[in-house]
Amino acid sequence: MSQQASTHTEIYRAYEGAASVRRWRCLPLARAGLARAFRRKLALILFAPPLIATAIFSFVVYSKFALEAGLNPTPGVDSDVRSPAALMGTMASNMIQVKEQIVGFHLAMNLFVLLTVIWYGAGLFADDRREKSHLLYFARPMSRLDYVLGKWLVVLAFGSVATVVPGVVICTVASFASPDWSFVREEGDVIWKMLVFSVLSLLTFSSITLAVSSLCQRKSHALAGSLGFFLLMQGVAALLWSLQRDRSWLVLSPFGSLRRVAAGLFDLNRTLGMRTDWSLSGSWAMVLGLILVSSLIIFWRVRAMEREG
């Protein structure tokens, strides 16, 4: 089929009519991408570290609230409950520590989120270019936006398992474990901020990965290019920081910028034991700039791919 599409491209001319159904035309493409990705069962091992870490952090959060309340966190073991007056002295610091643990979890898992996004996203455009299968897609009533969204949803679906789902689980455990829903009442904004940061991280990693994929014709090249980009930017930022003794250079790294954005979003002075005192506005500009430039590259390349038909 790919050879036929390559040598007889006049058969697969771009669709020029008007589609009767205008909504969610990207979903069939996304379902096909998910079904294709699930065929490689071995790749699911990428989710093991985030899921294990989720279980550990959830137990730590639960144990923290249980111990502060004077309860034994071991199921089936009874203990006396401390009085409300005894709880008030430790609850404020307890909330802060839980928030720091949630932020630290997301930052620590960013590397595994990146690996997941790169593995499942690197071949989405590159494989289509190599197999010429995009000619078949554009011969159907599908716009460039539908095509891009269909591919993007595949990456976001797998990436959310490594970042959004663990965050929701940990926040749910904290909400139910805290006495009288105190976590929701006093630190409820942590939940929506966690969702915002998770989506922002996913968009950053996925947009860069898909942009590199659209420039390549093989998944292996896109894998190397995507991972190489992040390693290069991280290395340059770390080198300049070491030479200049100025943490402001960390804004050049996507990981450094995301860490600073997380610290500003959650109002923390330190993340993972490291001071986050470089430019917050510069970090936001770096993250949003990467997403914007990557998106422009994607649509530029998809437009060129559509013209091939």
TIVEXLO-908398 format. One record per residue (C-alpha): residue number from 1; residue in one letter; x, y, z. Coordinates in Angstrom, 3 decimals. Layout:
pos NUM; code a; x X; y Y; z Z
...
//
This chain:
pos 1; code m; x 0.000; y 0.000; z 0.000
pos 2; code s; x 2.799; y 2.426; z 0.899
pos 3; code q; x 4.602; y 1.695; z -2.397
pos 4; code q; x 1.429; y 2.316; z -4.349
pos 5; code a; x 0.866; y 5.592; z -2.532
pos 6; code s; x 4.442; y 6.586; z -3.278
pos 7; code t; x 4.458; y 5.848; z -7.005
pos 8; code h; x 0.851; y 6.667; z -7.870
pos 9; code t; x 0.211; y 9.775; z -5.795
pos 10; code e; x -2.388; y 10.978; z -8.293
pos 11; code i; x -4.731; y 8.330; z -6.842
pos 12; code y; x -4.618; y 9.956; z -3.403
pos 13; code r; x -5.373; y 13.576; z -4.137
pos 14; code a; x -6.234; y 15.829; z -1.209
pos 15; code y; x -9.922; y 15.984; z -0.348
pos 16; code e; x -11.403; y 19.268; z -1.553
pos 17; code g; x -15.047; y 18.858; z -0.575
pos 18; code a; x -16.888; y 19.902; z 2.569
pos 19; code a; x -17.384; y 17.424; z 5.407
pos 20; code s; x -20.939; y 16.999; z 6.683
pos 21; code v; x -19.737; y 16.240; z 10.219
pos 22; code r; x -17.413; y 18.961; z 11.466
pos 23; code r; x -16.744; y 17.906; z 15.058
pos 24; code w; x -14.322; y 15.375; z 16.471
pos 25; code r; x -12.992; y 14.199; z 13.108
pos 26; code c; x -9.669; y 13.681; z 14.875
pos 27; code l; x -10.998; y 10.918; z 17.132
pos 28; code p; x -10.850; y 8.020; z 14.628
pos 29; code l; x -7.223; y 8.886; z 13.892
pos 30; code a; x -6.466; y 9.081; z 17.621
pos 31; code r; x -8.114; y 5.697; z 18.250
pos 32; code a; x -6.108; y 4.151; z 15.437
pos 33; code g; x -2.910; y 5.598; z 16.884
pos 34; code l; x -3.705; y 4.274; z 20.346
pos 35; code a; x -4.536; y 0.811; z 18.997
pos 36; code r; x -1.259; y 0.733; z 17.088
pos 37; code a; x 0.727; y 1.838; z 20.135
pos 38; code f; x -0.865; y -0.806; z 22.386
pos 39; code r; x 0.410; y -3.559; z 20.110
pos 40; code r; x 3.872; y -3.057; z 21.580
pos 41; code k; x 3.275; y -4.402; z 25.077
pos 42; code l; x 6.906; y -4.152; z 26.135
pos 43; code a; x 6.806; y -0.339; z 25.917
pos 44; code l; x 4.241; y -0.293; z 28.741
pos 45; code i; x 7.159; y -0.844; z 31.135
pos 46; code l; x 7.748; y 2.911; z 30.817
pos 47; code f; x 4.754; y 3.409; z 33.105
pos 48; code a; x 6.213; y 1.250; z 35.880
pos 49; code p; x 8.342; y 3.977; z 37.581
pos 50; code p; x 5.514; y 6.584; z 37.718
pos 51; code l; x 2.993; y 4.019; z 38.969
pos 52; code i; x 5.373; y 2.673; z 41.632
pos 53; code a; x 6.238; y 6.212; z 42.714
pos 54; code t; x 2.522; y 7.043; z 42.862
pos 55; code a; x 1.891; y 4.158; z 45.242
pos 56; code i; x 4.843; y 5.170; z 47.443
pos 57; code f; x 3.960; y 8.880; z 47.545
pos 58; code s; x 0.302; y 8.085; z 48.215
pos 59; code f; x 1.262; y 5.937; z 51.191
pos 60; code v; x 3.651; y 8.635; z 52.462
pos 61; code v; x 0.921; y 11.287; z 52.253
pos 62; code y; x -1.595; y 9.004; z 53.944
pos 63; code s; x 0.875; y 8.042; z 56.672
pos 64; code k; x 1.752; y 11.681; z 57.302
pos 65; code f; x -1.826; y 12.670; z 58.028
pos 66; code a; x -2.457; y 9.468; z 60.000
pos 67; code l; x 0.610; y 9.918; z 62.216
pos 68; code e; x -0.151; y 13.580; z 62.824
pos 69; code a; x -3.619; y 12.524; z 63.965
pos 70; code g; x -2.115; y 9.916; z 66.282
pos 71; code l; x -3.349; y 6.991; z 64.195
pos 72; code n; x -1.393; y 3.923; z 63.135
pos 73; code p; x -1.205; y 3.920; z 59.311
pos 74; code t; x -1.094; y 0.114; z 59.268
pos 75; code p; x -4.536; y -1.170; z 58.219
pos 76; code g; x -6.399; y -3.045; z 60.950
pos 77; code v; x -4.370; y -1.575; z 63.834
pos 78; code d; x -6.294; y 0.677; z 66.228
pos 79; code s; x -4.841; y 3.542; z 68.203
pos 80; code d; x -6.080; y 6.475; z 70.193
pos 81; code v; x -6.986; y 9.603; z 68.303
pos 82; code r; x -5.378; y 12.859; z 69.339
pos 83; code s; x -7.572; y 15.758; z 70.359
pos 84; code p; x -8.412; y 18.561; z 67.881
pos 85; code a; x -6.299; y 20.967; z 69.932
pos 86; code a; x -3.242; y 18.765; z 69.463
pos 87; code l; x -3.844; y 18.646; z 65.729
pos 88; code m; x -3.979; y 22.414; z 65.210
pos 89; code g; x -0.317; y 22.923; z 66.063
pos 90; code t; x 0.928; y 20.617; z 63.311
pos 91; code m; x -1.716; y 20.876; z 60.587
pos 92; code a; x -0.345; y 24.034; z 58.893
pos 93; code s; x 3.170; y 22.651; z 58.488
pos 94; code n; x 1.700; y 19.315; z 57.470
pos 95; code m; x -0.183; y 20.951; z 54.579
pos 96; code i; x 2.947; y 22.719; z 53.365
pos 97; code q; x 4.963; y 19.511; z 53.412
pos 98; code v; x 2.275; y 17.633; z 51.472
pos 99; code k; x 2.220; y 20.382; z 48.841
pos 100; code e; x 6.004; y 20.205; z 48.525
pos 101; code q; x 5.807; y 16.429; z 48.168
pos 102; code i; x 3.257; y 16.728; z 45.366
pos 103; code v; x 5.389; y 19.293; z 43.514
pos 104; code g; x 8.543; y 17.258; z 44.095
pos 105; code f; x 6.823; y 14.158; z 42.756
pos 106; code h; x 5.908; y 15.859; z 39.483
pos 107; code l; x 9.359; y 17.333; z 38.996
pos 108; code a; x 11.032; y 14.024; z 39.778
pos 109; code m; x 8.760; y 12.191; z 37.316
pos 110; code n; x 9.302; y 14.689; z 34.477
pos 111; code l; x 12.128; y 12.578; z 33.047
pos 112; code f; x 9.883; y 9.491; z 32.839
pos 113; code v; x 7.090; y 11.614; z 31.374
pos 114; code l; x 9.527; y 12.838; z 28.731
pos 115; code l; x 10.653; y 9.299; z 27.887
pos 116; code t; x 7.031; y 8.183; z 27.572
pos 117; code v; x 6.126; y 11.106; z 25.316
pos 118; code i; x 9.195; y 10.631; z 23.139
pos 119; code w; x 8.650; y 6.900; z 22.723
pos 120; code y; x 4.982; y 7.170; z 21.740
pos 121; code g; x 5.243; y 10.470; z 19.875
pos 122; code a; x 8.484; y 10.244; z 17.907
pos 123; code g; x 7.055; y 8.016; z 15.184
pos 124; code l; x 3.638; y 9.623; z 14.723
pos 125; code f; x 4.623; y 11.951; z 11.882
pos 126; code a; x 7.916; y 10.299; z 10.926
pos 127; code d; x 6.307; y 6.916; z 10.224
pos 128; code d; x 3.571; y 8.535; z 8.135
pos 129; code r; x 6.189; y 10.319; z 6.036
pos 130; code r; x 8.208; y 7.139; z 5.565
pos 131; code e; x 5.182; y 5.004; z 4.667
pos 132; code k; x 3.405; y 7.802; z 2.741
pos 133; code s; x 0.251; y 6.955; z 4.707
pos 134; code h; x -0.524; y 10.655; z 5.232
pos 135; code l; x -1.641; y 10.719; z 1.581
pos 136; code l; x -4.491; y 8.400; z 2.539
pos 137; code y; x -5.507; y 10.626; z 5.459
pos 138; code f; x -5.618; y 13.802; z 3.399
pos 139; code a; x -7.634; y 12.009; z 0.691
pos 140; code r; x -10.412; y 11.878; z 3.279
pos 141; code p; x -12.492; y 14.768; z 4.673
pos 142; code m; x -9.833; y 15.621; z 7.251
pos 143; code s; x -8.217; y 19.023; z 7.735
pos 144; code r; x -4.648; y 19.685; z 8.816
pos 145; code l; x -5.944; y 20.603; z 12.267
pos 146; code d; x -7.829; y 17.298; z 12.534
pos 147; code y; x -4.697; y 15.409; z 11.518
pos 148; code v; x -2.484; y 17.218; z 14.043
pos 149; code l; x -5.018; y 16.886; z 16.874
pos 150; code g; x -5.436; y 13.183; z 16.157
pos 151; code k; x -1.696; y 12.661; z 16.561
pos 152; code w; x -1.445; y 14.972; z 19.565
pos 153; code l; x -4.225; y 13.165; z 21.427
pos 154; code v; x -2.238; y 9.925; z 21.237
pos 155; code v; x 0.750; y 11.541; z 22.964
pos 156; code l; x -1.403; y 13.321; z 25.529
pos 157; code a; x -3.256; y 10.102; z 26.371
pos 158; code f; x -0.087; y 8.174; z 27.178
pos 159; code g; x 1.624; y 11.145; z 28.798
pos 160; code s; x -1.318; y 11.822; z 31.096
pos 161; code v; x -0.983; y 8.310; z 32.545
pos 162; code a; x 2.512; y 9.259; z 33.704
pos 163; code t; x 1.725; y 12.740; z 35.055
pos 164; code v; x -1.977; y 13.689; z 35.362
pos 165; code v; x -3.281; y 10.379; z 36.740
pos 166; code p; x -0.591; y 10.066; z 39.482
pos 167; code g; x -1.224; y 13.657; z 40.560
pos 168; code v; x -4.967; y 13.082; z 40.795
pos 169; code v; x -4.411; y 9.889; z 42.807
pos 170; code i; x -2.063; y 11.590; z 45.305
pos 171; code c; x -4.381; y 14.596; z 45.724
pos 172; code t; x -7.334; y 12.237; z 46.234
pos 173; code v; x -5.452; y 10.344; z 48.939
pos 174; code a; x -4.486; y 13.624; z 50.625
pos 175; code s; x -8.097; y 14.821; z 50.503
pos 176; code f; x -9.544; y 11.678; z 52.084
pos 177; code a; x -6.698; y 11.213; z 54.584
pos 178; code s; x -6.740; y 14.764; z 55.945
pos 179; code p; x -9.056; y 15.300; z 58.953
pos 180; code d; x -12.390; y 16.930; z 58.038
pos 181; code w; x -11.249; y 17.460; z 54.434
pos 182; code s; x -8.757; y 20.051; z 55.655
pos 183; code f; x -6.513; y 19.523; z 52.608
pos 184; code v; x -9.348; y 20.509; z 50.258
pos 185; code r; x -10.441; y 23.417; z 52.444
pos 186; code e; x -6.975; y 24.866; z 53.105
pos 187; code e; x -4.925; y 23.731; z 50.095
pos 188; code g; x -7.611; y 23.063; z 47.508
pos 189; code d; x -5.837; y 25.260; z 44.966
pos 190; code v; x -3.032; y 22.668; z 44.856
pos 191; code i; x -5.364; y 20.356; z 42.911
pos 192; code w; x -6.076; y 22.703; z 40.004
pos 193; code k; x -2.510; y 24.007; z 40.007
pos 194; code m; x -1.298; y 20.424; z 39.767
pos 195; code l; x -3.541; y 19.880; z 36.745
pos 196; code v; x -2.328; y 23.100; z 35.105
pos 197; code f; x 1.329; y 22.200; z 35.617
pos 198; code s; x 0.790; y 18.634; z 34.388
pos 199; code v; x -0.862; y 19.859; z 31.190
pos 200; code l; x 1.844; y 22.496; z 30.707
pos 201; code s; x 4.587; y 19.875; z 31.046
pos 202; code l; x 2.791; y 17.561; z 28.644
pos 203; code l; x 2.322; y 20.309; z 26.058
pos 204; code t; x 5.993; y 21.266; z 26.296
pos 205; code f; x 7.331; y 17.739; z 25.886
pos 206; code s; x 4.786; y 16.651; z 23.272
pos 207; code s; x 5.023; y 19.759; z 21.080
pos 208; code i; x 8.815; y 19.501; z 20.830
pos 209; code t; x 8.664; y 15.755; z 20.187
pos 210; code l; x 6.032; y 16.085; z 17.466
pos 211; code a; x 7.938; y 18.964; z 15.858
pos 212; code v; x 11.069; y 16.821; z 15.629
pos 213; code s; x 8.988; y 13.906; z 14.352
pos 214; code s; x 7.542; y 16.064; z 11.574
pos 215; code l; x 11.086; y 16.868; z 10.427
pos 216; code c; x 12.188; y 13.226; z 10.273
pos 217; code q; x 11.277; y 10.205; z 8.177
pos 218; code r; x 12.236; y 7.514; z 10.675
pos 219; code k; x 11.156; y 6.997; z 14.261
pos 220; code s; x 14.722; y 6.210; z 15.325
pos 221; code h; x 15.885; y 9.588; z 14.015
pos 222; code a; x 13.025; y 11.368; z 15.769
pos 223; code l; x 13.806; y 9.517; z 19.012
pos 224; code a; x 17.441; y 10.565; z 18.876
pos 225; code g; x 16.603; y 14.116; z 17.825
pos 226; code s; x 14.004; y 14.685; z 20.538
pos 227; code l; x 16.097; y 13.235; z 23.346
pos 228; code g; x 19.181; y 14.995; z 22.005
pos 229; code f; x 17.424; y 18.366; z 22.038
pos 230; code f; x 16.503; y 18.101; z 25.719
pos 231; code l; x 19.925; y 16.769; z 26.705
pos 232; code l; x 21.673; y 19.508; z 24.724
pos 233; code m; x 19.620; y 22.309; z 26.258
pos 234; code q; x 20.065; y 20.846; z 29.740
pos 235; code g; x 23.817; y 20.475; z 29.202
pos 236; code v; x 24.256; y 24.012; z 27.858
pos 237; code a; x 22.264; y 25.492; z 30.751
pos 238; code a; x 24.215; y 23.493; z 33.346
pos 239; code l; x 27.555; y 24.403; z 31.744
pos 240; code l; x 26.810; y 28.125; z 31.661
pos 241; code w; x 25.536; y 27.973; z 35.248
pos 242; code s; x 28.748; y 26.282; z 36.337
pos 243; code l; x 31.004; y 28.717; z 34.460
pos 244; code q; x 29.149; y 31.920; z 35.295
pos 245; code r; x 27.993; y 30.933; z 38.792
pos 246; code d; x 24.584; y 32.282; z 37.855
pos 247; code r; x 21.428; y 30.166; z 38.094
pos 248; code s; x 19.684; y 32.480; z 35.625
pos 249; code w; x 21.152; y 30.361; z 32.808
pos 250; code l; x 18.899; y 27.485; z 33.886
pos 251; code v; x 16.077; y 29.246; z 32.058
pos 252; code l; x 17.560; y 27.834; z 28.842
pos 253; code s; x 16.683; y 24.305; z 29.927
pos 254; code p; x 13.071; y 23.121; z 29.500
pos 255; code f; x 13.449; y 21.209; z 32.769
pos 256; code g; x 14.867; y 24.278; z 34.535
pos 257; code s; x 12.125; y 26.540; z 33.204
pos 258; code l; x 9.407; y 24.073; z 34.207
pos 259; code r; x 10.923; y 23.805; z 37.685
pos 260; code r; x 10.848; y 27.602; z 38.066
pos 261; code v; x 7.277; y 27.752; z 36.757
pos 262; code a; x 6.265; y 25.092; z 39.294
pos 263; code a; x 7.903; y 27.022; z 42.132
pos 264; code g; x 6.088; y 30.206; z 41.116
pos 265; code l; x 2.780; y 28.458; z 40.549
pos 266; code f; x 2.837; y 26.708; z 43.941
pos 267; code d; x 4.560; y 29.609; z 45.747
pos 268; code l; x 7.644; y 27.654; z 46.842
pos 269; code n; x 11.186; y 28.903; z 47.408
pos 270; code r; x 12.778; y 25.498; z 46.886
pos 271; code t; x 11.979; y 22.475; z 44.758
pos 272; code l; x 13.746; y 19.137; z 45.232
pos 273; code g; x 16.059; y 20.844; z 47.740
pos 274; code m; x 17.252; y 23.444; z 45.228
pos 275; code r; x 16.644; y 27.193; z 45.350
pos 276; code t; x 14.524; y 28.483; z 42.487
pos 277; code d; x 15.491; y 32.143; z 42.315
pos 278; code w; x 16.008; y 32.654; z 38.592
pos 279; code s; x 13.633; y 34.620; z 36.381
pos 280; code l; x 10.008; y 33.482; z 36.588
pos 281; code s; x 8.917; y 35.602; z 33.615
pos 282; code g; x 11.843; y 34.299; z 31.580
pos 283; code s; x 10.893; y 30.723; z 32.447
pos 284; code w; x 7.284; y 31.280; z 31.370
pos 285; code a; x 8.503; y 32.898; z 28.156
pos 286; code m; x 10.826; y 29.946; z 27.489
pos 287; code v; x 8.118; y 27.323; z 28.053
pos 288; code l; x 5.417; y 29.116; z 26.063
pos 289; code g; x 7.925; y 30.016; z 23.352
pos 290; code l; x 8.935; y 26.370; z 22.927
pos 291; code i; x 5.288; y 25.342; z 22.618
pos 292; code l; x 4.545; y 28.108; z 20.099
pos 293; code v; x 7.608; y 27.547; z 17.904
pos 294; code s; x 7.116; y 23.774; z 17.962
pos 295; code s; x 3.450; y 24.158; z 17.003
pos 296; code l; x 4.371; y 26.408; z 14.080
pos 297; code i; x 6.919; y 23.850; z 12.882
pos 298; code i; x 4.323; y 21.071; z 13.114
pos 299; code f; x 1.705; y 22.922; z 11.056
pos 300; code w; x 4.325; y 24.070; z 8.546
pos 301; code r; x 5.526; y 20.510; z 7.996
pos 302; code v; x 1.977; y 19.082; z 7.887
pos 303; code r; x 1.080; y 21.653; z 5.249
pos 304; code a; x 4.057; y 20.510; z 3.187
pos 305; code m; x 2.996; y 16.883; z 3.702
pos 306; code e; x -0.516; y 17.691; z 2.479
pos 307; code r; x 0.863; y 19.294; z -0.677
pos 308; code e; x 2.754; y 16.100; z -1.473
pos 309; code g; x -0.591; y 14.531; z -2.356
//
